[in-house]
Protein backbone atom coordinates (compact mmCIF):
# COMPACT_ATOMS: atom_id res chain seq x y z
CA UNK A 1 0.00 0.00 0.00
CA UNK A 2 1.23 3.50 -0.83
CA UNK A 3 0.08 7.02 -0.13
CA UNK A 4 -1.49 8.00 -3.47
CA UNK A 5 -1.36 11.76 -2.92
CA UNK A 6 2.24 11.62 -1.78
CA UNK A 7 3.14 9.38 -4.72
CA UNK A 8 1.61 11.80 -7.23
CA UNK A 9 3.27 14.86 -5.72
CA UNK A 10 6.67 13.21 -5.37
CA UNK A 11 6.48 11.78 -8.89
CA UNK A 12 5.84 15.26 -10.27
CA UNK A 13 8.69 16.78 -8.23
CA UNK A 14 11.18 14.00 -9.02
CA UNK A 15 10.12 13.90 -12.67
CA UNK A 16 10.54 17.66 -13.04
CA UNK A 17 14.01 17.46 -11.52
CA UNK A 18 15.05 14.69 -13.90
CA UNK A 19 13.52 16.61 -16.80
CA UNK A 20 15.77 19.56 -15.93
CA UNK A 21 18.81 17.32 -16.15
CA UNK A 22 17.60 15.68 -19.35
CA UNK A 23 16.99 18.97 -21.13
CA UNK A 24 20.08 20.78 -19.82
CA UNK A 25 22.74 21.87 -22.22
CA UNK A 26 25.16 18.96 -22.81
CA UNK A 27 28.15 20.89 -21.42
CA UNK A 28 26.26 21.77 -18.22
CA UNK A 29 24.54 18.44 -17.61
CA UNK A 30 26.91 17.17 -14.89
CA UNK A 31 26.65 20.38 -12.84
CA UNK A 32 22.87 20.31 -13.22
CA UNK A 33 22.80 16.67 -12.11
CA UNK A 34 24.80 17.44 -8.96
CA UNK A 35 22.44 20.24 -7.92
CA UNK A 36 19.34 18.22 -8.77
CA UNK A 37 20.58 15.21 -6.76
CA UNK A 38 21.08 17.50 -3.76
CA UNK A 39 17.53 18.78 -4.07
CA UNK A 40 16.27 15.25 -4.71
CA UNK A 41 17.81 14.08 -1.42
CA UNK A 42 16.20 16.93 0.51
CA UNK A 43 12.77 16.27 -1.00
CA UNK A 44 13.18 12.52 -0.44
CA UNK A 45 14.01 12.96 3.24
CA UNK A 46 11.26 15.49 3.82
CA UNK A 47 8.71 13.26 2.09
CA UNK A 48 9.63 10.33 4.32
CA UNK A 49 9.52 12.58 7.40
CA UNK A 50 6.09 14.00 6.55
CA UNK A 51 4.47 10.71 5.59
CA UNK A 52 5.97 8.88 8.57
CA UNK A 53 4.43 11.36 11.01
CA UNK A 54 0.96 11.61 9.46
CA UNK A 55 -1.78 10.87 11.92
CA UNK A 56 -5.40 11.97 12.09
CA UNK A 57 -6.84 13.44 15.27
CA UNK A 58 -9.46 10.68 15.51
CA UNK A 59 -6.90 7.93 16.04
CA UNK A 60 -4.18 9.87 17.87
CA UNK A 61 -3.84 7.11 20.49
CA UNK A 62 -3.20 4.44 17.84
CA UNK A 63 -0.51 6.49 16.13
CA UNK A 64 2.24 5.19 18.34
CA UNK A 65 1.11 1.62 17.65
CA UNK A 66 0.88 2.16 13.89
CA UNK A 67 4.09 4.22 13.57
CA UNK A 68 5.99 1.31 12.03
CA UNK A 69 3.32 0.90 9.35
CA UNK A 70 3.47 4.61 8.50
CA UNK A 71 7.23 4.43 8.05
CA UNK A 72 6.89 1.44 5.70
CA UNK A 73 4.25 3.27 3.66
CA UNK A 74 6.45 6.38 3.49
CA UNK A 75 9.49 4.46 2.23
CA UNK A 76 7.42 2.47 -0.26
CA UNK A 77 5.75 5.65 -1.55
CA UNK A 78 9.02 7.52 -2.09
CA UNK A 79 10.62 4.52 -3.79
CA UNK A 80 7.65 4.02 -6.13
CA UNK A 81 7.60 7.77 -6.90
CA UNK A 82 11.31 7.73 -7.78
CA UNK A 83 10.94 4.71 -10.05
CA UNK A 84 7.83 6.24 -11.68
CA UNK A 85 9.71 9.49 -12.34
CA UNK A 86 12.63 7.63 -13.93
CA UNK A 87 10.30 5.56 -16.12
CA UNK A 88 8.31 8.62 -17.25
CA UNK A 89 11.49 10.54 -18.07
CA UNK A 90 12.85 7.57 -20.00
CA UNK A 91 9.62 7.38 -21.99
CA UNK A 92 9.83 11.11 -22.75
CA UNK A 93 13.43 10.74 -23.85
CA UNK A 94 12.62 7.67 -25.96
CA UNK A 95 9.62 9.26 -27.69
CA UNK A 96 10.68 12.91 -27.99
CA UNK A 97 14.05 13.73 -26.46
CA UNK A 98 16.17 11.50 -28.68
CA UNK A 99 14.98 13.23 -31.82
CA UNK A 100 15.02 16.77 -30.38
CA UNK A 101 18.18 17.13 -28.27
CA UNK A 102 18.78 20.39 -26.40
CA UNK A 103 20.82 22.93 -28.34
CA UNK A 104 24.17 24.29 -27.28
CA UNK A 105 24.38 27.95 -26.24
CA UNK A 106 27.19 28.36 -28.80
CA UNK A 107 24.59 28.10 -31.57
CA UNK A 108 22.46 30.98 -30.28
CA UNK A 109 22.77 34.22 -32.26
CA UNK A 110 21.54 37.42 -30.68
CA UNK A 111 20.27 40.05 -33.08
CA UNK A 112 21.05 43.59 -31.97
CA UNK A 113 20.40 47.04 -33.34
CA UNK A 114 23.23 46.81 -35.89
CA UNK A 115 22.09 43.48 -37.41
Buried (B, 14 or more C-beta within 10 A) or exposed (E): EBBEEBBEBBBBBBBEBBBBBBBBBEEEBEEBBEEBEEEBEEBBEEBBEEBBEEBEEEEEEEBEEEEEEBBEBBBBBBBBBBEBBBEBBEEBBEEEBEEEEEEEEEEEEEEEEEE
